[in-house]
Amino acid sequence: MPSHANVKKLIEAELPSLIKLRHDLHKHPELSYAEERTSKLVQKELSALGIKFKAGLAEGTGVVGYLPASEGGAGGGAIALRADMDALPITEETGKAYASANPGVMHACGHDGHVSILIGAARVLSKLHRPKPITLVFQPAEEHGGGADSMCKQGALAGEKGGGIGDAVSRIYGLHGWPQLPLGHIATKPGPLMAATDDFEVIIKGTQAHGAYPHFGSDAIVATAQIITALQTIASRNVGPLDACVVTVGAIHAGTANNIIPGEVSFIGTIRTLRGDTKKLARERFFAIVEQGARAMGCEAKIKYMEGYPVVENDPETTERALSVARGVLGEGRVDRLEHATMGGEDFSYYGKHVPACFFFLGLKPRNAATYPTLHQPDFDFNDDALPLGVELMCELGVRG
């Protein structure tokens, strides 16, 4: 096994160019399934390292690289390391010199950092003794479109015989920069780590009327107001108080003038859960409240309900491996075993449906900082100081995980 000191030395030599790379990625963000430039950059990096890869996965931009086991290694199933590549439709407000040059698009979730970390790991791992093969998964469309699901369906984990490259994957690790966690720390837990993400679109159809004569119509706005309020009882009155469920309405659209009661109102939102039976219950109660609530007010409801990403379920054994490796790198005091899951979602969940998986959070908040811009905010920027630890952890997981 390579020594921790040797790994750190190799990372230190790569760090200046990795920071430059990260800034370049940040300046050129691309939305889900449109990561053409990013994909080409990844392919160029892998080619320069002599790493075999397969491109064109997941609607064209996904890339899977493969490092075989070193001579004398154990071989067998590969260890996979994953990075997501896409950005968000947000106008950047960081004011940084490398701020987005693509108007209305920015890396507000740190995927530029994730890609840079995995490229850094590829550079270092190519120089290390590898007991097992290592698969490098550069995935598009985490934010919108379930790129991980597409990668799995096209054989990214299945090896050459299943449409991918090299040996089939035996376990997979992924990370996410986490602004609430201090720099130099990592955090995770076995079992449910992040929530299932279901989305909904609703149209409430009433009968338009003059604002002065509401009795001639069916008020879709009043019906919608009562429905949205009632939806909050799913979490407060239907789901057990020690279980987790979030029902959020994120946007409402209706009306054209102050003296017209519109005939139609639309609203959209999301439901987050951590358990299958809670997910089923929340869906059933949602339909009952919306449909029956609309009917009670003389209106009609049309519902589009979309099942999103599954729960990110960390395999217990794989998670214990990751925690053990992290303690070896960081020491006990900077490896946090989370007590509770978070209600955010991640399509890393799809990998865990195929092989044992562990997802963990990498601290971004600078020391002594009271706050740090959080994910999906226009002033967020991945902390470059977290890059070396991210690379080191990925390398150590690749050779020891």
C-alpha positions in Angstrom: 0.0 0.0 0.0 1.3 3.5 -0.7 2.1 5.6 2.4 -0.2 8.5 3.3 2.9 10.8 3.1 3.6 9.7 -0.5 0.0 10.3 -1.5 0.0 13.8 0.1 3.3 14.6 -1.7 1.8 13.6 -5.1 -1.3 15.7 -4.4 0.7 18.7 -3.4 2.6 18.6 -6.7 -0.8 18.6 -8.6 -2.6 21.2 -6.5 -1.7 24.4 -8.4 -2.9 23.0 -11.7 -6.0 21.4 -10.1 -7.0 24.8 -8.8 -6.5 26.3 -12.2 -8.6 23.5 -13.7 -11.4 24.0 -11.1 -11.5 27.8 -12.0 -11.7 27.0 -15.7 -14.6 24.6 -15.1 -16.3 27.2 -12.9 -16.0 29.8 -15.6 -17.6 27.5 -18.2 -20.6 25.8 -16.5 -23.0 23.6 -18.5 -26.5 22.4 -17.8 -27.6 18.8 -17.4 -26.9 16.7 -20.5 -25.2 19.6 -22.2 -21.8 19.1 -20.6 -20.0 19.0 -23.9 -16.9 21.1 -23.0 -16.6 19.5 -19.6 -16.8 16.0 -21.1 -14.1 16.8 -23.6 -11.9 18.3 -20.9 -12.2 15.0 -18.9 -11.4 12.9 -21.9 -8.4 15.1 -22.6 -7.1 14.6 -19.0 -7.6 10.9 -19.1 -5.9 10.6 -22.5 -2.9 12.6 -21.2 -2.6 10.1 -18.3 -2.8 7.1 -20.6 -6.1 6.0 -18.9 -8.5 4.0 -21.0 -12.0 5.4 -21.1 -15.4 5.0 -22.7 -17.2 8.3 -23.6 -20.6 9.1 -25.0 -22.7 7.5 -22.2 -25.9 9.0 -20.8 -27.1 11.0 -23.8 -23.5 11.7 -24.9 -21.5 13.4 -22.2 -20.9 10.7 -19.6 -17.3 9.3 -19.4 -16.0 6.2 -17.6 -12.3 5.8 -17.1 -10.5 2.6 -16.0 -7.3 1.9 -14.2 -6.4 -1.8 -14.0 -4.9 -3.3 -10.9 -1.2 -3.1 -10.6 1.0 -6.1 -11.3 0.7 -8.4 -8.2 -2.6 -6.8 -7.2 -5.6 -8.8 -6.2 -7.7 -7.9 -9.2 -11.3 -8.8 -9.0 -14.2 -6.3 -8.8 -13.3 -2.6 -9.4 -13.6 0.2 -6.9 -15.6 3.0 -8.5 -15.2 6.7 -7.7 -17.8 9.2 -9.0 -18.0 12.9 -9.8 -21.0 14.8 -11.3 -20.4 17.4 -13.9 -23.5 19.6 -14.5 -24.3 23.2 -13.4 -27.5 25.0 -12.5 -29.7 27.7 -14.2 -28.6 30.4 -11.7 -27.1 33.8 -12.4 -23.8 34.0 -10.5 -23.1 36.8 -8.0 -19.7 35.8 -6.6 -17.8 38.6 -8.3 -14.8 36.2 -8.7 -12.4 36.7 -11.6 -13.3 33.2 -12.8 -17.1 33.8 -12.5 -19.4 32.1 -15.0 -19.0 33.3 -18.6 -22.2 31.6 -19.5 -25.1 34.0 -18.6 -27.7 32.5 -16.4 -25.7 29.3 -15.7 -23.3 28.7 -12.8 -21.7 26.0 -10.7 -23.8 26.7 -7.6 -23.6 23.1 -6.3 -19.8 22.6 -6.5 -19.7 20.0 -9.3 -16.7 21.9 -10.7 -15.0 20.9 -7.4 -16.1 17.3 -7.7 -14.8 16.9 -11.2 -11.5 18.5 -10.3 -11.1 16.2 -7.3 -11.7 13.1 -9.4 -9.3 14.3 -12.1 -6.7 14.9 -9.3 -7.4 11.4 -8.0 -6.9 10.0 -11.5 -3.5 11.7 -11.8 -2.3 10.4 -8.4 -3.8 6.9 -8.7 -2.1 6.5 -12.1 1.2 6.7 -10.2 0.3 4.5 -7.3 0.3 0.7 -6.7 -3.4 -0.4 -7.1 -4.5 -3.6 -5.4 -7.8 -3.5 -7.3 -8.9 -2.0 -10.5 -10.4 1.5 -10.3 -13.3 2.9 -12.3 -13.6 6.6 -12.7 -17.2 7.7 -13.2 -17.7 11.2 -14.7 -21.5 11.6 -14.7 -23.7 14.2 -16.3 -27.1 15.5 -15.2 -27.3 15.1 -11.5 -29.3 18.3 -11.1 -32.0 17.4 -13.7 -32.5 14.2 -15.5 -31.0 11.4 -13.3 -27.7 11.0 -15.1 -26.7 8.3 -12.7 -29.7 6.2 -13.7 -28.7 6.6 -17.4 -25.1 5.7 -16.6 -26.1 2.5 -14.8 -28.5 1.5 -17.5 -25.8 1.9 -20.1 -23.3 -0.3 -18.2 -21.0 2.2 -16.4 -20.8 -0.2 -13.4 -21.1 -3.4 -15.4 -17.6 -3.5 -16.9 -16.7 -4.3 -20.5 -19.1 -7.3 -20.7 -22.0 -5.1 -19.7 -21.4 -2.1 -21.9 -18.8 -0.3 -19.8 -15.1 -0.7 -19.5 -12.7 -3.0 -17.6 -13.9 -5.2 -14.7 -17.4 -4.9 -13.3 -17.6 -2.6 -10.2 -17.8 -4.2 -6.8 -18.5 -1.0 -4.7 -18.7 2.8 -5.3 -17.8 5.9 -3.4 -18.9 9.5 -4.0 -18.6 12.8 -2.3 -20.3 16.2 -2.1 -18.8 19.5 -1.0 -20.8 20.6 2.1 -20.9 24.3 3.1 -22.3 23.6 6.6 -19.4 21.3 7.5 -16.0 22.7 8.6 -13.1 22.5 6.3 -11.0 19.4 7.0 -14.0 17.3 8.1 -16.0 14.7 6.4 -19.4 13.3 7.5 -21.7 10.4 6.6 -23.7 7.6 8.1 -24.8 4.1 7.2 -28.4 3.7 6.0 -30.5 6.5 4.6 -28.4 9.6 4.1 -30.4 11.7 1.6 -34.1 11.8 0.8 -36.3 10.5 -2.0 -37.4 13.4 -4.2 -40.9 13.3 -5.7 -42.2 16.4 -7.6 -45.7 17.5 -8.5 -47.5 19.9 -10.8 -51.1 20.7 -10.1 -53.8 22.7 -12.0 -56.9 23.7 -10.1 -59.7 24.5 -12.5 -62.6 26.6 -11.4 -65.1 29.0 -13.1 -63.9 32.5 -13.8 -66.0 35.4 -12.4 -66.0 39.1 -11.7 -64.2 40.0 -8.5 -67.4 41.7 -7.3 -69.6 38.7 -7.9 -67.8 35.6 -6.7 -71.0 33.6 -6.3 -71.2 33.4 -10.1 -68.0 31.3 -10.2 -66.0 28.7 -8.5 -62.9 30.4 -7.0 -59.8 28.4 -7.9 -57.6 30.7 -5.8 -59.5 30.1 -2.6 -59.6 26.4 -3.3 -55.8 26.4 -4.0 -55.1 28.3 -0.7 -57.0 25.7 1.3 -55.4 22.8 -0.5 -51.9 24.1 0.1 -52.6 24.7 3.7 -54.1 21.2 4.1 -51.0 19.6 2.4 -49.0 20.6 5.4 -51.0 18.2 7.5 -49.3 15.3 5.7 -46.1 15.9 7.7 -47.8 17.2 10.8 -50.8 14.8 11.1 -50.3 11.7 8.9 -46.6 10.9 9.2 -45.3 9.8 12.7 -43.5 12.6 14.6 -40.2 10.7 14.6 -40.3 10.0 10.9 -39.2 12.5 8.2 -41.4 14.1 5.5 -41.3 17.5 3.8 -44.0 18.9 1.6 -43.1 22.1 -0.1 -45.0 24.2 -2.7 -42.4 26.2 -4.5 -44.4 28.3 -7.0 -48.0 29.4 -7.6 -49.4 31.1 -10.8 -52.8 32.6 -11.3 -54.8 35.6 -12.4 -54.5 38.7 -14.6 -56.2 41.5 -12.8 -57.3 42.6 -9.4 -61.1 42.4 -10.2 -61.1 39.0 -12.0 -61.4 35.7 -10.2 -59.4 33.4 -12.5 -60.7 30.1 -13.7 -57.4 28.3 -13.2 -54.5 28.2 -10.7 -51.3 26.1 -11.0 -48.8 25.3 -8.4 -45.6 23.1 -8.2 -43.6 21.6 -5.5 -41.7 18.6 -4.0 -42.2 15.9 -1.4 -39.2 14.4 0.4 -39.2 11.2 2.4 -36.7 8.7 3.8 -38.7 5.4 3.9 -40.7 3.5 1.3 -43.9 3.3 3.4 -43.8 7.0 4.2 -43.3 7.8 0.5 -46.3 5.7 -0.4 -48.4 7.3 2.4 -47.4 10.9 1.4 -48.4 10.2 -2.2 -51.8 8.8 -1.3 -52.6 11.7 1.1 -51.4 14.2 -1.5 -53.9 12.9 -4.1 -56.7 12.7 -1.6 -56.2 16.2 -0.3 -55.8 17.9 -3.7 -58.6 16.0 -5.5 -61.1 16.1 -2.7 -60.2 19.6 -1.6 -60.8 20.9 -5.1 -64.1 19.0 -5.4 -65.3 20.4 -2.0 -64.8 23.9 -3.4 -66.6 23.3 -6.7 -63.4 22.9 -8.6 -61.5 20.2 -10.4 -57.9 19.1 -9.9 -55.4 17.8 -12.5 -52.3 16.3 -11.0 -48.9 15.4 -12.6 -47.0 13.4 -10.0 -43.4 12.5 -10.8 -41.3 10.1 -8.8 -37.8 11.4 -8.5 -34.5 10.1 -7.2 -34.6 7.3 -4.7 -33.2 7.5 -1.1 -29.4 7.6 -1.0 -29.0 4.4 1.0 -25.4 3.9 2.3 -24.4 0.3 2.5 -23.3 -0.3 6.1 -20.2 -2.3 5.4 -19.0 0.1 2.6 -19.7 3.1 4.9 -17.6 1.6 7.7 -14.8 1.1 5.2 -15.0 4.7 4.2 -15.1 5.9 7.8 -12.1 3.8 8.7 -10.1 5.1 5.7 -11.1 8.7 6.6 -9.9 8.2 10.2 -6.6 7.1 8.9 -6.3 10.3 6.8 -7.9 12.8 9.2 -7.9 11.3 12.7 -10.9 10.5 14.8 -11.9 14.0 15.7 -12.6 15.2 12.1 -14.6 12.2 10.9 -18.3 12.8 11.9 -20.8 10.0 12.0 -24.1 11.8 11.3 -27.1 11.1 13.5 -29.7 12.2 11.1 -30.2 12.1 7.3 -30.6 15.3 5.3 -33.8 15.9 3.2 -31.8 17.0 0.1 -31.8 14.6 -2.8 -29.0 13.1 -5.0 -29.0 10.7 -7.9 -26.0 8.9 -6.5 -28.8 6.8 -5.0 -29.1 4.9 -8.3 -25.6 3.4 -8.0 -26.6 1.9 -4.7 -29.3 0.0 -6.4 -26.7 -2.0 -8.3 -23.6 -2.2 -6.0 -22.7 -1.4 -2.4 -22.3 2.3 -2.2 -21.2 5.1 0.2 -21.8 8.8 -0.2 -20.1 11.3 2.1 -19.9 15.0 2.7 -16.7 17.0 2.4 -16.4 20.1 4.6 -16.1 23.5 2.8 -16.7 26.1 5.5 -13.5 27.9 6.3 -12.1 27.8 9.8 -13.5 30.6 12.1 -16.2 31.5 9.5 -19.6 32.0 11.1 -21.4 31.3 7.8 -20.6 30.2 4.2 -22.8 30.5 1.1 -24.7 27.3 0.8 -25.6 25.2 -2.2 -27.8 26.6 -5.0 -27.2 30.2 -3.8 -25.8 32.7 -6.4 -22.8 33.6 -4.2 -21.7 30.0 -3.6 -18.2 28.9 -4.8 -16.5 25.6 -4.0 -13.6 26.1 -1.5 -10.3 25.4 -3.2 -8.8 24.6 0.2 -11.0 21.4 0.2 -9.5 20.1 -3.0 -6.4 18.3 -1.6 -8.4 16.5 1.1 -11.1 15.4 -1.5 -8.3 14.1 -3.8 -6.6 12.3 -0.9 -9.8 10.6 0.3 -10.7 9.4 -3.2 -7.2 8.0 -3.7 -7.2 6.2 -0.3 -10.7 4.8 -1.0 -9.5 3.6 -4.4 -6.5 1.7 -3.0 -7.9 0.8 0.5 -11.7 0.8 0.1 
